[in-house]
Amino acid sequence: MELNIDNRRTIVDIHENGVRAHPCLVVAIHGDSPFGAVSYQNQFAKAIAKRASNVVSVGLLRPGYKDNLGGKSGGWKGFTVGDNYNRKRIDHIVLAIQALKDLYSPSKVVICGHSGGAAITGKIIAYYPSLADAAVMVSCPADINRWRKDMYEQRRNPLFWGNLRVTSPIALVDRVDAKTDIHLICGKEDDVTQPYLTETYGDVLKEQGKTVSADFIPGGHDIFLDEFVVDAVVRKVNVLLNQSKNTQAIEVDCQA
């Protein structure tokens, strides 16, 4: 499916299961994927929809990227070295998420991001604190210039040399709503977004009174489709839907 908002095209892959009034909307955002087409966000969305009911689960293709079916979101992909987490691209993604909210009228919204998509998720919940109720950030380069330094030391790619003028999720923690349910997940053997990045981000979130949990699981960087991650999101969807039911029941009682 193609969303066009303010002349910005976003490719989305939508999976629904048992949708009733006011479902839970789950949006999956992929990582930087510098080498070719990317569609694992769609596999993730499909896996969530298979296991949860009253859910609309969406794989979202970031600006400038192509998927395996030949779809391409509008905009420029960038150099995939931390440069494409900027505000313009984030606003492009937010417009698409808001369009999905307008279409489905969800009771709850969960944004799930992997790697660069996790950095984008962390910035979304800071810049737009009312957009989502929960965020699952997997393998997150929460301090972008620290991550770039790590990548330069590993790969000696000159595009990773030096600092970018970019704002990191870890620098925006004060703008995150304390009620937003944040779950950080990282592979213990991740050599791309090393575990210390997630650990430090989690510590800063906790220090500032945010609602956050962190898990470090067996595996490397490519863990977005790991059973632990999928199950964690399904559990979160079920909890949020139950909260929504309870809220609706209280409202009905108050009106009686």
C-alpha positions as CSV (number, residue, x, y, z in Angstrom):
1,M,0.0,0.0,0.0
2,E,1.2,3.5,-0.7
3,L,0.4,6.5,1.5
4,N,0.7,10.0,0.0
5,I,0.6,12.8,2.5
6,D,1.8,16.3,1.6
7,N,3.4,14.9,-1.5
8,R,5.5,12.5,0.6
9,R,5.1,8.8,-0.5
10,T,5.5,6.1,2.1
11,I,5.2,2.3,1.3
12,V,3.5,0.3,4.0
13,D,2.7,-3.4,4.3
14,I,-0.4,-3.8,6.4
15,H,-1.5,-7.0,8.2
16,E,-4.7,-7.2,10.2
17,N,-6.0,-9.8,12.6
18,G,-9.4,-9.8,14.3
19,V,-9.8,-6.1,13.9
20,R,-12.7,-4.6,15.8
21,A,-13.3,-1.0,16.9
22,H,-10.2,0.8,18.1
23,P,-7.5,-1.9,17.5
24,C,-3.9,-1.7,18.6
25,L,-1.7,-0.2,15.8
26,V,1.9,-1.6,15.6
27,V,4.3,0.1,13.3
28,A,7.7,-1.6,12.4
29,I,10.6,0.5,11.2
30,H,13.6,-1.2,9.7
31,G,17.3,-0.4,10.1
32,D,19.8,1.3,7.8
33,S,20.2,-1.6,5.4
34,P,22.8,0.0,3.2
35,F,23.0,-2.8,0.6
36,G,19.9,-3.1,-1.4
37,A,16.2,-3.6,-0.8
38,V,14.7,-4.2,2.6
39,S,11.6,-6.0,3.7
40,Y,12.2,-7.6,7.1
41,Q,10.0,-5.0,8.7
42,N,7.1,-6.6,6.7
43,Q,8.0,-10.1,8.1
44,F,8.0,-8.6,11.6
45,A,4.6,-7.0,11.0
46,K,3.2,-10.2,9.7
47,A,4.5,-12.2,12.7
48,I,2.9,-9.8,15.2
49,A,-0.5,-10.0,13.4
50,K,-0.4,-13.8,13.4
51,R,0.0,-13.9,17.2
52,A,-2.2,-11.0,18.4
53,S,-5.9,-10.2,17.9
54,N,-7.5,-6.8,17.3
55,V,-4.3,-5.6,15.8
56,V,-3.2,-3.7,12.7
57,S,0.5,-4.4,12.2
58,V,2.4,-2.4,9.6
59,G,5.8,-2.6,8.1
60,L,6.9,0.9,7.1
61,L,9.5,1.6,4.5
62,R,11.8,4.5,5.4
63,P,12.2,7.5,3.1
64,G,14.3,6.7,0.0
65,Y,14.4,2.9,0.5
66,K,13.2,0.2,-1.8
67,D,11.5,-3.1,-0.8
68,N,11.8,-6.5,-2.3
69,L,8.6,-6.0,-4.3
70,G,9.9,-2.9,-6.1
71,G,8.1,-0.4,-3.9
72,K,10.0,2.8,-3.0
73,S,9.2,5.4,-0.4
74,G,9.8,9.0,-1.5
75,G,12.8,11.0,-0.5
76,W,16.5,10.2,-0.4
77,K,18.0,7.3,1.4
78,G,21.2,9.1,2.5
79,F,24.6,7.6,3.1
80,T,23.3,5.3,6.0
81,V,26.0,6.4,8.4
82,G,23.7,8.1,10.9
83,D,22.9,10.9,8.5
84,N,19.4,9.8,7.7
85,Y,17.9,10.1,11.2
86,N,17.3,13.8,10.7
87,R,14.1,15.7,11.5
88,K,12.9,15.9,7.8
89,R,12.9,12.1,7.5
90,I,11.4,11.7,10.9
91,D,8.6,14.1,10.0
92,H,8.0,12.1,6.8
93,I,7.6,8.9,8.9
94,V,5.4,10.6,11.5
95,L,3.0,11.8,8.8
96,A,2.6,8.2,7.6
97,I,2.0,7.0,11.2
98,Q,-0.6,9.7,11.8
99,A,-2.3,8.8,8.5
100,L,-2.6,5.2,9.8
101,K,-4.0,6.5,13.1
102,D,-6.6,8.5,11.2
103,L,-7.5,5.4,9.1
104,Y,-7.8,2.9,11.9
105,S,-8.7,5.0,15.0
106,P,-6.5,2.8,17.2
107,S,-6.9,2.7,21.0
108,K,-3.2,2.2,21.4
109,V,-0.1,2.7,19.2
110,V,3.2,0.8,19.5
111,I,6.3,1.8,17.4
112,C,8.9,-0.9,17.0
113,G,12.3,0.0,15.5
114,H,15.5,-1.9,14.7
115,S,18.9,-0.4,14.6
116,G,18.6,2.9,12.7
117,G,14.9,2.5,12.9
118,A,15.3,2.3,16.7
119,A,17.2,5.6,16.7
120,I,14.3,7.1,14.7
121,T,11.8,5.6,17.1
122,G,13.6,7.2,20.1
123,K,13.5,10.6,18.4
124,I,9.9,10.2,17.4
125,I,8.7,9.6,21.0
126,A,10.7,12.7,22.0
127,Y,9.6,15.0,19.3
128,Y,6.0,13.7,19.2
129,P,5.4,12.4,22.7
130,S,1.6,11.9,22.2
131,L,2.0,9.9,19.0
132,A,2.5,6.5,20.6
133,D,1.8,4.7,23.8
134,A,4.7,2.4,23.7
135,A,8.1,1.9,21.9
136,V,10.2,-1.1,21.4
137,M,13.7,-0.3,20.4
138,V,16.0,-3.1,19.3
139,S,19.7,-2.7,18.7
140,C,19.6,1.0,19.2
141,P,22.5,3.4,18.3
142,A,21.1,5.8,20.9
143,D,24.2,8.0,21.0
144,I,24.8,8.4,17.3
145,N,28.3,9.9,17.3
146,R,29.5,7.3,19.8
147,W,28.1,4.6,17.5
148,R,29.8,6.3,14.5
149,K,33.1,6.2,16.3
150,D,32.7,2.5,17.0
151,M,31.9,1.8,13.3
152,Y,34.9,3.8,12.1
153,E,37.2,1.8,14.4
154,Q,35.8,-1.4,13.1
155,R,35.4,-0.7,9.4
156,R,37.7,2.3,8.6
157,N,35.0,3.6,6.3
158,P,35.7,7.4,6.0
159,L,32.0,8.2,6.0
160,F,32.0,7.2,9.7
161,W,34.9,9.6,10.5
162,G,34.1,12.5,12.8
163,N,30.9,13.8,14.4
164,L,27.8,14.7,12.6
165,R,25.7,17.7,13.6
166,V,22.8,15.4,14.6
167,T,20.7,15.0,17.7
168,S,20.8,11.6,19.4
169,P,17.9,9.9,21.2
170,I,19.9,10.0,24.4
171,A,20.0,13.8,24.2
172,L,16.2,14.0,23.9
173,V,15.2,11.9,26.9
174,D,13.8,14.9,28.8
175,R,11.2,15.4,26.1
176,V,9.8,11.8,26.3
177,D,6.5,11.4,28.1
178,A,7.0,9.5,31.4
179,K,3.9,7.5,30.6
180,T,5.4,6.1,27.3
181,D,6.2,2.4,27.9
182,I,9.7,1.9,26.5
183,H,11.3,-1.5,26.0
184,L,15.0,-1.7,25.0
185,I,16.4,-5.0,23.6
186,C,19.9,-5.7,22.5
187,G,21.9,-8.8,21.5
188,K,24.7,-9.6,24.0
189,E,27.1,-10.2,21.0
190,D,26.0,-7.2,19.0
191,D,29.2,-5.7,17.4
192,V,27.3,-3.1,15.3
193,T,25.2,-1.3,18.0
194,Q,27.2,-2.5,21.0
195,P,25.2,-3.3,24.2
196,Y,26.7,-0.4,26.1
197,L,24.7,2.0,23.9
198,T,21.5,0.4,25.0
199,E,22.6,0.2,28.6
200,T,23.6,3.9,28.8
201,Y,20.4,5.0,27.1
202,G,18.3,2.9,29.6
203,D,20.2,4.4,32.5
204,V,19.5,7.9,31.4
205,L,15.8,7.1,30.8
206,K,15.6,5.7,34.3
207,E,17.4,8.6,35.9
208,Q,14.9,11.0,34.3
209,G,11.9,9.0,35.6
210,K,10.8,7.4,32.3
211,T,9.0,4.1,32.1
212,V,11.7,1.7,30.7
213,S,12.8,-1.8,30.8
214,A,15.9,-3.4,29.1
215,D,16.8,-6.9,28.0
216,F,20.0,-8.2,26.7
217,I,19.5,-11.5,24.9
218,P,21.7,-14.1,23.2
219,G,22.6,-13.0,19.6
220,G,24.2,-10.3,17.5
221,H,22.8,-7.4,15.7
222,D,20.1,-9.0,13.5
223,I,17.6,-9.9,16.2
224,F,14.5,-8.0,15.2
225,L,12.8,-11.2,14.1
226,D,14.0,-13.1,17.2
227,E,11.2,-15.0,19.1
228,F,12.0,-13.0,22.2
229,V,11.4,-9.7,20.4
230,V,8.2,-10.8,18.7
231,D,6.8,-12.3,21.9
232,A,7.7,-9.1,23.8
233,V,5.7,-7.0,21.4
234,V,2.7,-9.4,21.4
235,R,2.6,-9.2,25.2
236,K,2.8,-5.5,25.1
237,V,-0.1,-5.3,22.6
238,N,-2.2,-7.6,24.8
239,V,-1.5,-5.5,27.9
240,L,-2.3,-2.2,26.1
241,L,-5.6,-3.6,24.7
242,N,-6.6,-4.8,28.2
243,Q,-5.8,-1.3,29.5
244,S,-8.0,0.1,26.8
245,K,-10.9,-2.2,27.7
246,N,-10.7,-1.3,31.3
247,T,-10.6,2.4,30.5
248,Q,-13.7,2.0,28.3
249,A,-15.5,0.0,31.0
250,I,-14.8,2.7,33.6
251,E,-16.1,5.4,31.2
252,V,-19.3,3.4,30.6
253,D,-19.9,3.0,34.4
254,C,-19.4,6.8,34.8
255,Q,-22.0,7.5,32.2
256,A,-24.6,5.1,33.7
